[in-house]
Amino acid sequence: MGNLFSIGEILIDFIPHERGVALKDVVSFTRVPGGAPANVAAAVAKFGGTASLITKVGQDAFGDFLLEQLTKSGVKTDKIARTKEANTGLAFVSLREDGERDFSFYRNPSADLLLKASEVNVDWFGQGDVLHFGSVDLVDSPMKRAHVKAIGAAKMLGAIISFDPNVRLPLWDNPKQCRETIQEFIPTAHIIKVSDDELEFITGIADESIAIGSLFTGDVLAVVLTKGAKGADLYVQNEKYSSPGYSVKVEDTTGAGDAFTGAFLYQLLNLGAGQDNLQTLLKEHHHELMAFSNASGALVTTGKGAISSLPTKNEVLALMN
């Protein structure tokens, strides 16, 4: 079984105790580890895979906390650098009544954005591995250049590249810059995971089927469209495979997409996926791949925070049955 490498942000999510209250009116928060790449790595580790995070945290108490939490989650932390030049990133969250979120980020810059390309070792990656990344750390920074190096090296050595744009507009100077950067990196990936509420923004196309088709550019071999409680669709070689969602009592939607992605990539690793057999495996195993991923995404919404709410494999299988 290959290894999962996630590159990008790890930060502290401050989750409010109050629901349906604007962020300015929230009185108290709970501190939980967050950051989409970290969440995906933790999900893979929770299911029994080998996962590493490539990032940088501050020489501060929050950095200590995150490293401890990752270790407890089974994620390897040997590829996480430390710095005194910036603090560990923070995100304050407000929850609407339906569990959806608004964010306020504190990073100008945060430590993760200072990871340099020279700190990425090309020998980390190999055949049968997966490298996963998002768009949050693709703002103009040393970390963006570290992404470019990691993606190029991992792909050359036979790894599958997975990209979840995970749009967070407050982190960008303007929406145009965010969209253009995402479009710049889409062709570098083999798998694109995008949510239905991001699709039109990313592609500029209102028609769903045409928008999906436009994502098949460069090296893209498969597109996964997640639709929240409605489930998800998998697109491979002009084929569409739909999978329904699961009904659960939603507490907090933080990390649902990451739990889905982690479950999806874990299964691909378990199947021995590579660049040459990815499409074949997706076609042959689409039903169990999507069902397991949908159940994982659903279960994480029943708790608060992402990593702390990740389900076990047995819990996922129980929901599926």
C-alpha positions as CSV (number, residue, x, y, z in Angstrom):
1,M,0.0,0.0,0.0
2,G,1.4,3.4,-1.0
3,N,1.7,6.5,1.2
4,L,-0.5,9.6,1.3
5,F,1.3,12.9,1.3
6,S,-0.7,16.1,2.0
7,I,0.9,19.4,1.4
8,G,-0.5,22.7,2.6
9,E,-2.0,24.4,5.6
10,I,-2.5,23.2,9.1
11,L,-4.0,25.6,11.6
12,I,-6.2,26.0,14.7
13,D,-9.9,26.2,14.1
14,F,-11.8,28.0,16.9
15,I,-15.3,26.5,16.8
16,P,-18.0,28.5,18.5
17,H,-20.1,27.2,21.3
18,E,-23.1,29.2,20.0
19,R,-24.9,28.3,16.8
20,G,-26.7,30.8,14.6
21,V,-24.7,33.7,15.9
22,A,-22.6,36.1,13.8
23,L,-18.9,35.8,14.4
24,K,-18.7,39.2,16.1
25,D,-21.2,38.1,18.7
26,V,-19.6,34.7,19.5
27,V,-18.5,34.6,23.2
28,S,-16.6,31.4,23.5
29,F,-14.8,28.9,21.2
30,T,-13.4,25.4,21.4
31,R,-9.9,24.9,20.0
32,V,-9.5,22.1,17.4
33,P,-6.9,21.2,14.8
34,G,-7.8,22.1,11.2
35,G,-6.6,22.8,7.7
36,A,-7.9,20.7,4.8
37,P,-4.7,18.9,3.9
38,A,-4.2,18.0,7.5
39,N,-7.8,16.7,7.8
40,V,-7.3,14.5,4.7
41,A,-4.1,13.1,6.1
42,A,-5.7,12.4,9.4
43,A,-8.6,10.6,7.7
44,V,-6.3,8.3,5.8
45,A,-4.4,7.5,9.0
46,K,-7.6,6.9,10.9
47,F,-8.7,4.3,8.3
48,G,-5.3,2.5,8.6
49,G,-3.2,4.1,5.9
50,T,0.2,5.7,6.1
51,A,-0.1,9.5,5.9
52,S,2.3,12.4,6.1
53,L,1.8,16.2,6.2
54,I,4.2,18.5,4.4
55,T,4.0,22.0,6.0
56,K,5.5,24.4,8.5
57,V,4.2,25.6,11.9
58,G,5.4,28.2,14.2
59,Q,7.7,27.8,17.2
60,D,4.7,28.5,19.4
61,A,2.2,26.7,21.7
62,F,-0.3,26.3,18.8
63,G,2.4,24.6,16.7
64,D,3.1,22.3,19.6
65,F,-0.6,21.5,20.0
66,L,-1.0,20.7,16.3
67,L,2.0,18.4,16.2
68,E,0.7,16.5,19.2
69,Q,-2.8,16.2,17.7
70,L,-1.4,14.9,14.4
71,T,0.7,12.3,16.2
72,K,-2.3,11.2,18.2
73,S,-4.2,10.8,14.9
74,G,-1.5,8.7,13.4
75,V,-0.2,11.2,10.9
76,K,3.6,11.3,10.4
77,T,5.0,14.7,11.3
78,D,8.7,14.3,10.3
79,K,8.1,16.4,7.2
80,I,6.7,19.4,9.2
81,A,9.3,22.2,9.6
82,R,9.2,24.8,12.4
83,T,9.9,28.6,12.2
84,K,10.2,31.6,14.4
85,E,9.5,34.0,11.4
86,A,5.7,33.6,11.7
87,N,3.0,32.2,14.0
88,T,0.9,29.1,13.4
89,G,-2.3,30.0,11.5
90,L,-5.6,30.5,13.2
91,A,-9.2,30.4,11.9
92,F,-12.2,31.6,13.8
93,V,-15.5,30.0,12.7
94,S,-19.1,30.9,13.2
95,L,-21.9,28.3,12.7
96,R,-25.2,28.9,11.1
97,E,-28.2,27.0,12.3
98,D,-27.8,24.4,9.6
99,G,-24.2,23.8,10.6
100,E,-22.7,25.7,7.6
101,R,-19.8,28.1,8.4
102,D,-18.2,31.5,8.0
103,F,-14.5,32.0,8.6
104,S,-12.1,34.7,9.8
105,F,-8.5,33.8,9.2
106,Y,-5.4,35.1,11.0
107,R,-2.4,34.7,8.8
108,N,-0.3,37.5,7.4
109,P,1.5,35.4,6.7
110,S,1.1,32.3,8.8
111,A,4.0,29.8,9.3
112,D,2.7,27.3,6.6
113,L,3.1,29.9,3.9
114,L,6.8,30.1,4.6
115,L,7.6,26.5,3.6
116,K,10.3,26.7,0.9
117,A,10.7,24.6,-2.2
118,S,14.2,23.7,-0.9
119,E,12.6,22.1,2.1
120,V,10.7,19.6,-0.1
121,N,12.8,16.4,-0.7
122,V,11.9,14.8,-4.0
123,D,13.0,11.4,-2.6
124,W,10.0,11.3,-0.4
125,F,7.6,10.2,-3.2
126,G,7.3,7.0,-5.1
127,Q,5.2,4.7,-7.3
128,G,1.8,3.9,-5.7
129,D,1.8,7.1,-3.5
130,V,-0.8,9.9,-3.6
131,L,0.0,13.6,-3.2
132,H,-3.0,15.7,-2.2
133,F,-3.2,19.5,-2.1
134,G,-5.8,22.4,-2.0
135,S,-5.8,26.0,-3.0
136,V,-5.6,27.8,0.4
137,D,-1.8,27.7,0.3
138,L,-1.4,28.6,-3.4
139,V,-1.4,32.3,-2.7
140,D,1.8,33.9,-3.8
141,S,4.3,32.7,-1.2
142,P,7.2,30.3,-0.8
143,M,4.6,27.6,-0.1
144,K,3.2,27.9,-3.6
145,R,6.6,27.2,-5.0
146,A,7.0,24.3,-2.7
147,H,3.7,22.9,-4.1
148,V,5.1,23.2,-7.7
149,K,8.2,21.3,-6.7
150,A,6.3,18.6,-4.8
151,I,3.7,18.1,-7.6
152,G,6.4,17.8,-10.3
153,A,8.5,15.4,-8.3
154,A,5.7,13.2,-7.1
155,K,4.2,12.9,-10.6
156,M,7.5,12.1,-12.2
157,L,8.1,9.3,-9.7
158,G,4.7,7.7,-10.5
159,A,2.4,9.2,-7.7
160,I,-1.2,10.1,-8.2
161,I,-1.9,13.9,-7.8
162,S,-5.2,14.9,-6.1
163,F,-6.5,18.5,-6.0
164,D,-9.4,19.8,-4.0
165,P,-9.7,23.6,-4.8
166,N,-11.5,24.2,-1.5
167,V,-12.3,27.8,-2.2
168,R,-11.8,30.3,0.6
169,L,-12.2,33.7,-0.9
170,P,-11.4,35.7,2.3
171,L,-7.7,34.5,1.9
172,W,-7.3,36.1,-1.5
173,D,-6.8,39.6,-2.7
174,N,-9.8,39.2,-5.1
175,P,-11.9,36.4,-6.5
176,K,-10.3,36.6,-10.0
177,Q,-6.8,35.8,-8.5
178,C,-8.3,32.8,-6.6
179,R,-10.0,31.5,-9.8
180,E,-7.0,31.9,-12.0
181,T,-4.7,30.2,-9.6
182,I,-7.0,27.2,-9.2
183,Q,-7.3,27.0,-13.0
184,E,-3.5,27.1,-13.2
185,F,-3.2,24.1,-11.0
186,I,-6.1,21.9,-12.2
187,P,-4.2,20.5,-15.2
188,T,-1.4,19.3,-12.9
189,A,-3.7,16.9,-11.1
190,H,-5.0,13.4,-12.0
191,I,-8.0,13.7,-9.6
192,I,-10.1,16.9,-9.1
193,K,-12.6,16.9,-6.2
194,V,-14.9,19.9,-6.3
195,S,-18.1,20.8,-4.5
196,D,-21.3,21.7,-6.3
197,D,-21.3,25.2,-4.8
198,E,-17.7,25.9,-6.1
199,L,-18.1,24.5,-9.6
200,E,-19.5,27.5,-11.4
201,F,-17.1,29.9,-9.6
202,I,-14.1,27.8,-10.6
203,T,-15.1,27.1,-14.2
204,G,-17.1,30.2,-15.0
205,I,-19.7,27.9,-16.5
206,A,-23.3,27.7,-15.2
207,D,-24.2,24.4,-17.0
208,E,-23.1,21.6,-14.7
209,S,-22.2,19.0,-17.3
210,I,-20.3,21.5,-19.4
211,A,-18.5,22.8,-16.3
212,I,-17.5,19.3,-15.4
213,G,-16.2,18.6,-18.9
214,S,-14.1,21.7,-18.8
215,L,-12.2,20.3,-15.8
216,F,-10.8,17.5,-18.0
217,T,-7.7,19.3,-19.0
218,G,-4.0,18.5,-18.8
219,D,-3.4,15.4,-16.7
220,V,-6.9,15.2,-15.2
221,L,-8.3,11.6,-15.4
222,A,-11.2,11.8,-13.0
223,V,-13.5,14.4,-11.4
224,V,-15.5,14.0,-8.2
225,L,-18.4,16.4,-7.6
226,T,-19.6,16.4,-4.0
227,K,-23.1,17.6,-3.3
228,G,-23.4,17.7,0.5
229,A,-26.3,15.6,1.8
230,K,-27.2,14.7,-1.7
231,G,-24.1,12.5,-2.1
232,A,-21.6,12.8,-4.9
233,D,-20.9,12.1,-8.6
234,L,-17.8,10.5,-10.1
235,Y,-16.8,11.3,-13.7
236,V,-14.4,9.0,-15.6
237,Q,-13.9,8.7,-19.3
238,N,-17.3,10.1,-20.3
239,E,-19.0,7.9,-17.7
240,K,-20.9,9.3,-14.7
241,Y,-21.4,7.3,-11.5
242,S,-23.8,8.8,-8.9
243,S,-23.8,7.8,-5.2
244,P,-26.5,9.0,-2.7
245,G,-25.7,10.6,0.6
246,Y,-26.5,9.4,4.1
247,S,-29.0,11.1,6.5
248,V,-27.4,12.1,9.8
249,K,-28.0,14.8,12.4
250,V,-25.6,17.6,11.4
251,E,-23.7,19.3,14.2
252,D,-20.9,21.0,12.2
253,T,-20.0,20.6,8.5
254,T,-16.3,21.4,9.1
255,G,-14.2,18.7,7.5
256,A,-17.0,16.9,5.7
257,G,-15.4,17.3,2.3
258,D,-11.9,16.4,3.7
259,A,-13.3,13.2,5.3
260,F,-14.8,12.3,2.0
261,T,-11.5,13.0,0.2
262,G,-9.5,11.1,2.8
263,A,-11.8,8.1,2.5
264,F,-11.6,8.2,-1.3
265,L,-7.8,8.4,-1.4
266,Y,-7.4,5.7,1.3
267,Q,-9.4,3.3,-0.8
268,L,-7.4,4.1,-3.9
269,L,-4.1,3.5,-2.0
270,N,-5.6,0.2,-0.7
271,L,-6.4,-0.9,-4.2
272,G,-2.9,-0.2,-5.4
273,A,-3.9,2.7,-7.7
274,G,-1.3,4.3,-10.0
275,Q,-1.4,6.7,-12.9
276,D,-1.7,3.8,-15.4
277,N,-4.6,1.9,-13.7
278,L,-6.5,4.8,-12.0
279,Q,-9.4,5.0,-14.4
280,T,-9.9,1.2,-14.6
281,L,-10.0,0.9,-10.8
282,L,-12.4,3.8,-10.5
283,K,-14.8,2.2,-13.0
284,E,-14.6,-1.2,-11.4
285,H,-14.9,-0.1,-7.8
286,H,-17.0,3.1,-8.1
287,H,-19.9,1.9,-6.0
288,E,-17.9,1.0,-2.9
289,L,-15.5,3.9,-3.3
290,M,-18.2,6.5,-3.4
291,A,-20.4,4.9,-0.7
292,F,-17.6,4.6,1.8
293,S,-16.5,8.2,1.0
294,N,-20.1,9.6,1.4
295,A,-20.6,7.8,4.7
296,S,-17.3,9.2,6.0
297,G,-18.2,12.7,5.0
298,A,-21.6,12.3,6.6
299,L,-20.3,11.0,9.9
300,V,-17.8,13.7,10.5
301,T,-20.6,16.3,10.5
302,T,-22.2,14.7,13.6
303,G,-19.4,16.1,15.8
304,K,-17.6,19.4,16.2
305,G,-14.3,20.0,14.3
306,A,-12.8,17.8,11.6
307,I,-10.0,15.7,12.9
308,S,-11.7,15.1,16.3
309,S,-14.9,13.9,14.6
310,L,-13.3,11.5,12.0
311,P,-15.1,8.1,12.1
312,T,-13.4,4.7,12.3
313,K,-13.6,2.3,9.4
314,N,-16.1,0.2,11.4
315,E,-18.4,3.2,12.0
316,V,-18.4,4.0,8.3
317,L,-19.2,0.4,7.4
318,A,-22.0,0.4,10.0
319,L,-23.6,3.4,8.4
320,M,-23.3,1.9,5.0
321,N,-25.2,-1.2,6.1
